[in-house]
């Protein structure tokens, strides 16, 4: 069984989801206030948090903001109205994904599984666990990333996004294929979730160097990890650490 924290003030919904997800080896612990939920996250070690936006005590956005001050735990945001502004704000603040209420329990399960797949490092015997692209070092086994030897705090989505781009340095990765590999699903016509994750990753890679754009948007196509220099052998692939 894997534990999941559900922060939602709808007691009936929490009971229903607890029963449904329990059939798939997911044990749900429910908390019905935002401030209490924040303390539960802080006190425990949760692989995932399902977080409602509309909460008593402290709204979901504030809870998410504070969680990101001390943890990169996977957070799936539940938005009651499903408005674009709620989704965009949530993604900007570090949510891994969102789901608008009312939702189908099967869709929630699919989103949970997609997020959890990103956080589990696959065993690839023929592939080095470490990728190096110029000053970026990504360790898949340890789930760590450094830039200029300085550690970067990335969410699971941002980590997977950077990993895909680092496997294709200097090359354009198509938006749709990137979404399926990173989010585990296809994008709808007005779904900006991938763009928001790219934006957050871009800011983290730049750090204090706001003019240092490491992830470039290729209009009408996708995204590209920009190379600062080209080696004598070329720079078509990431260099594995043997």
BELBEL-V234285 format. One record per residue. N is the residue number from 1. RES is the residue in one letter. NEAR is the number of other ideal C-beta (glycine too) atoms within 8 Angstrom. D_LAST is the distance of its C-alpha to the last C-alpha in Angstrom with 1 decimal. Layout:
{{N | RES | NEAR | D_LAST} {N | RES | NEAR | D_LAST}}
This chain:
{{1 | X | 5 | 35.4} {2 | X | 8 | 33.5} {3 | X | 10 | 35.4} {4 | X | 15 | 36.3} {5 | X | 15 | 38.5} {6 | X | 13 | 41.2} {7 | X | 17 | 43.1} {8 | X | 13 | 46.2} {9 | X | 9 | 49.9} {10 | X | 7 | 51.0} {11 | X | 8 | 51.6} {12 | X | 6 | 52.5} {13 | X | 8 | 49.4} {14 | X | 13 | 47.2} {15 | X | 9 | 49.0} {16 | X | 9 | 48.6} {17 | X | 13 | 44.9} {18 | X | 11 | 44.4} {19 | X | 8 | 46.2} {20 | X | 10 | 44.5} {21 | X | 15 | 40.9} {22 | X | 10 | 41.6} {23 | X | 5 | 42.0} {24 | X | 7 | 38.3} {25 | X | 6 | 37.1} {26 | X | 12 | 37.1} {27 | X | 10 | 39.2} {28 | X | 13 | 40.7} {29 | X | 9 | 42.0} {30 | X | 11 | 44.5} {31 | X | 10 | 45.6} {32 | X | 11 | 48.4} {33 | X | 12 | 48.3} {34 | X | 14 | 45.8} {35 | X | 9 | 46.2} {36 | X | 10 | 45.9} {37 | X | 15 | 42.9} {38 | X | 12 | 41.1} {39 | X | 8 | 41.8} {40 | X | 12 | 40.6} {41 | X | 14 | 37.2} {42 | X | 8 | 37.0} {43 | X | 5 | 38.0} {44 | X | 7 | 35.7} {45 | X | 3 | 32.2} {46 | X | 10 | 32.6} {47 | X | 10 | 30.1} {48 | X | 13 | 32.5} {49 | X | 15 | 35.7} {50 | X | 14 | 38.4} {51 | X | 15 | 40.4} {52 | X | 12 | 43.8} {53 | X | 13 | 45.0} {54 | X | 7 | 48.6} {55 | X | 16 | 48.8} {56 | X | 6 | 51.5} {57 | X | 7 | 50.7} {58 | X | 9 | 47.8} {59 | X | 9 | 46.8} {60 | X | 15 | 43.4} {61 | X | 10 | 42.3} {62 | X | 9 | 42.9} {63 | X | 17 | 41.2} {64 | X | 15 | 38.1} {65 | X | 10 | 38.2} {66 | X | 9 | 38.4} {67 | X | 14 | 35.7} {68 | X | 10 | 33.3} {69 | X | 6 | 34.1} {70 | X | 6 | 32.5} {71 | X | 8 | 30.5} {72 | X | 7 | 28.1} {73 | X | 10 | 29.6} {74 | X | 13 | 30.1} {75 | X | 13 | 33.7} {76 | X | 17 | 35.7} {77 | X | 15 | 38.8} {78 | X | 14 | 42.1} {79 | X | 14 | 44.6} {80 | X | 9 | 48.2} {81 | X | 7 | 49.4} {82 | X | 8 | 46.4} {83 | X | 7 | 47.2} {84 | X | 7 | 44.7} {85 | X | 6 | 45.1} {86 | X | 13 | 44.1} {87 | X | 15 | 40.9} {88 | X | 10 | 39.9} {89 | X | 9 | 40.7} {90 | X | 15 | 38.7} {91 | X | 14 | 35.6} {92 | X | 9 | 36.0} {93 | X | 10 | 36.1} {94 | X | 12 | 32.9} {95 | X | 12 | 34.0} {96 | X | 11 | 31.4} {97 | X | 12 | 34.1} {98 | X | 13 | 37.9} {99 | X | 12 | 40.6} {100 | X | 10 | 44.3} {101 | X | 9 | 47.0} {102 | X | 3 | 48.6} {103 | X | 9 | 45.7} {104 | X | 5 | 45.3} {105 | X | 10 | 43.7} {106 | X | 6 | 41.6} {107 | X | 9 | 40.2} {108 | X | 14 | 39.3} {109 | X | 12 | 37.5} {110 | X | 10 | 35.6} {111 | X | 13 | 34.5} {112 | X | 14 | 33.5} {113 | X | 9 | 31.4} {114 | X | 12 | 29.7} {115 | X | 16 | 28.9} {116 | X | 12 | 27.7} {117 | X | 8 | 25.3} {118 | X | 14 | 23.6} {119 | X | 9 | 23.0} {120 | X | 6 | 21.6} {121 | X | 7 | 17.9} {122 | X | 4 | 17.6} {123 | X | 4 | 15.7} {124 | X | 6 | 13.6} {125 | X | 4 | 12.3} {126 | X | 3 | 11.1} {127 | X | 6 | 9.6} {128 | X | 7 | 6.6} {129 | X | 9 | 8.9} {130 | X | 11 | 8.1} {131 | X | 15 | 9.8} {132 | X | 11 | 10.8} {133 | X | 10 | 14.1} {134 | X | 7 | 15.9} {135 | X | 5 | 16.9} {136 | X | 14 | 15.9} {137 | X | 10 | 13.0} {138 | X | 13 | 13.3} {139 | X | 10 | 12.0} {140 | X | 10 | 13.4} {141 | X | 7 | 13.5} {142 | X | 6 | 15.3} {143 | X | 8 | 17.1} {144 | X | 7 | 16.9} {145 | X | 12 | 17.0} {146 | X | 10 | 17.5} {147 | X | 10 | 19.2} {148 | X | 5 | 19.6} {149 | X | 4 | 18.2} {150 | X | 7 | 21.1} {151 | X | 6 | 20.7} {152 | X | 9 | 22.3} {153 | X | 5 | 24.4} {154 | X | 11 | 24.1} {155 | X | 11 | 25.9} {156 | X | 12 | 24.4} {157 | X | 13 | 25.7} {158 | X | 12 | 24.4} {159 | X | 13 | 20.9} {160 | X | 11 | 21.0} {161 | X | 13 | 22.7} {162 | X | 14 | 20.1} {163 | X | 11 | 17.2} {164 | X | 12 | 19.3} {165 | X | 13 | 20.0} {166 | X | 13 | 16.4} {167 | X | 9 | 15.6} {168 | X | 10 | 18.5} {169 | X | 13 | 18.6} {170 | X | 9 | 21.9} {171 | X | 8 | 23.2} {172 | X | 8 | 26.1} {173 | X | 12 | 25.5} {174 | X | 8 | 28.9} {175 | X | 11 | 30.6} {176 | X | 9 | 31.6} {177 | X | 9 | 28.3} {178 | X | 14 | 26.7} {179 | X | 12 | 29.4} {180 | X | 10 | 29.1} {181 | X | 8 | 25.3} {182 | X | 13 | 25.6} {183 | X | 11 | 29.1} {184 | X | 12 | 29.5} {185 | X | 9 | 32.7} {186 | X | 6 | 34.6} {187 | X | 11 | 36.2} {188 | X | 5 | 40.0} {189 | X | 4 | 41.9} {190 | X | 5 | 42.1} {191 | X | 7 | 39.0} {192 | X | 10 | 37.3} {193 | X | 12 | 34.8} {194 | X | 13 | 31.7} {195 | X | 7 | 33.1} {196 | X | 11 | 33.6} {197 | X | 13 | 30.1} {198 | X | 12 | 28.9} {199 | X | 9 | 31.4} {200 | X | 13 | 30.2} {201 | X | 13 | 26.5} {202 | X | 11 | 27.7} {203 | X | 7 | 29.7} {204 | X | 11 | 26.9} {205 | X | 13 | 24.5} {206 | X | 12 | 27.4} {207 | X | 8 | 28.5} {208 | X | 4 | 31.2} {209 | X | 6 | 30.6} {210 | X | 5 | 32.8} {211 | X | 5 | 32.7} {212 | X | 8 | 28.9} {213 | X | 8 | 28.6} {214 | X | 10 | 24.9} {215 | X | 13 | 26.0} {216 | X | 9 | 28.7} {217 | X | 6 | 31.3} {218 | X | 9 | 32.2} {219 | X | 4 | 35.8} {220 | X | 3 | 36.6} {221 | X | 7 | 33.1} {222 | X | 11 | 30.3} {223 | X | 13 | 27.7} {224 | X | 12 | 25.2} {225 | X | 14 | 22.4} {226 | X | 9 | 23.7} {227 | X | 10 | 21.7} {228 | X | 4 | 23.1} {229 | X | 6 | 22.1} {230 | X | 5 | 21.2} {231 | X | 6 | 18.9} {232 | X | 3 | 20.3} {233 | X | 4 | 18.1} {234 | X | 6 | 19.2} {235 | X | 10 | 17.7} {236 | X | 6 | 18.1} {237 | X | 7 | 14.8} {238 | X | 9 | 12.3} {239 | X | 7 | 9.2} {240 | X | 9 | 6.1} {241 | X | 8 | 3.8} {242 | X | 3 | 0.0}}
